[in-house]
Amino acid sequence: MACFQRFNATGGFTLVEILVVLAIFAFLLGSSVVALSVLRGDTDLQAEARGFQRVLELARNKTIASEGDTRHGVYVNAAVSQYVLFQGDDYASGVSEEVFQLRDTVEFGAVSFAGGQEVVFDRIQGTTSNVGSVTLQTKTDPSNSRTVYVESSGAVAIDSSGPLSGGDCDSAVPPGDRVCDSRHVHIDYVGRAIDTASEEIILDFGATTETIVINDNVSGGQIVWEGIVTVDGEDQKLKIHTHVLNDVGWVTQFSIHRDRRFNTKPLTITVPGTVADPDSGTLIQYDGAGNVTQGTSAYVTTTTIQ
């Protein structure tokens, strides 16, 4: 007994000490599991919000391209954490193309689309009457959420603080207290056919000029370009595409996305045309703060801030 007591006093551990160490280890392990669970939930939430946004944009693009000669949309079934890409005028009478299941850490919160639980896009222009939003949230913490908004123009955005816009907005006389936002503008260009094989779009930032070759940026029968231009060491990020291109009466509708968070420089956009069919005017002009001036081209009939 004396030998055991001496060993315990000089180099061994008591039962209490062992239990304390095990308790600390268990606490640290539990904390790590919780932290990893929270991290996984947040990662899954970001991925699901982006995935949902992409499927909405896919439905819109399919509609604009007249794929299947029909409309396309997305239906949300919050009860089973699913959403469905479908073709047709509505989900009930349409044909399901693909079903998407949310990850087990994420669920739908509020689903608020005009007309119910679905968004269907209009042919040619890609607009929709099903304006609204869907909130996705983590199951362990519903306050950790992301909201996906769909505008009447058909634009889709993810924003945790509010939509980019709440509906149609006339650039000259905003309705009521509606806040217009020049980050998304539609431009009706009427009366001249754009030769997609030879024409260009010019982005003039003053110190820097970017030339977009239209022929290299045509997809699904529409002009689609998105990129970053560095001006005086600052990245300017924007997207230019068309909803309608050389339609009846030579009607083209440009859509320009120029998020103020990523643009600080004045910009003038032109479509110079060809030698045989020139356009000496501008398509649109922005100042450094993002304020819009309608282009001087004789073919620009309407400029609408969405």
HELIX and SHEET records of a PDB file:
HELIX    1   1 ALA A    2  THR A   10  1                                   9    
HELIX    2   2 LEU A   15  ILE A   64  1                                  50    
HELIX    3   3 GLU A   67  ASP A   69  5                                   3    
HELIX    4   4 ALA A   78  VAL A   80  5                                   3    
HELIX    5   5 ILE A  214  ASN A  217  5                                   4    
HELIX    6   6 ARG A  260  PHE A  262  5                                   3    
SHEET    1   A 4 VAL A  95  GLN A 101  0                                        
SHEET    2   A 4 GLN A  82  GLN A  87 -1                                        
SHEET    3   A 4 HIS A  72  ASN A  77 -1                                        
SHEET    4   A 4 GLU A 118  VAL A 120 -1                                        
SHEET    1   B 4 VAL A 106  PHE A 113  0                                        
SHEET    2   B 4 GLY A 132  THR A 138 -1                                        
SHEET    3   B 4 SER A 145  VAL A 150 -1                                        
SHEET    4   B 4 VAL A 156  ILE A 158 -1                                        
SHEET    1   C 6 VAL A 218  SER A 219  0                                        
SHEET    2   C 6 GLN A 222  VAL A 231 -1                                        
SHEET    3   C 6 GLU A 234  ASP A 247 -1                                        
SHEET    4   C 6 VAL A 251  HIS A 257 -1                                        
SHEET    5   C 6 HIS A 184  VAL A 190 -1                                        
SHEET    6   C 6 VAL A 300  ILE A 305 -1                                        
SHEET    1   D 5 THR A 209  VAL A 213  0                                        
SHEET    2   D 5 GLU A 200  ASP A 204 -1                                        
SHEET    3   D 5 LEU A 267  THR A 270 -1                                        
SHEET    4   D 5 ILE A 284  TYR A 286 -1                                        
SHEET    5   D 5 VAL A 292  GLN A 294 -1                                        
END                                                                             
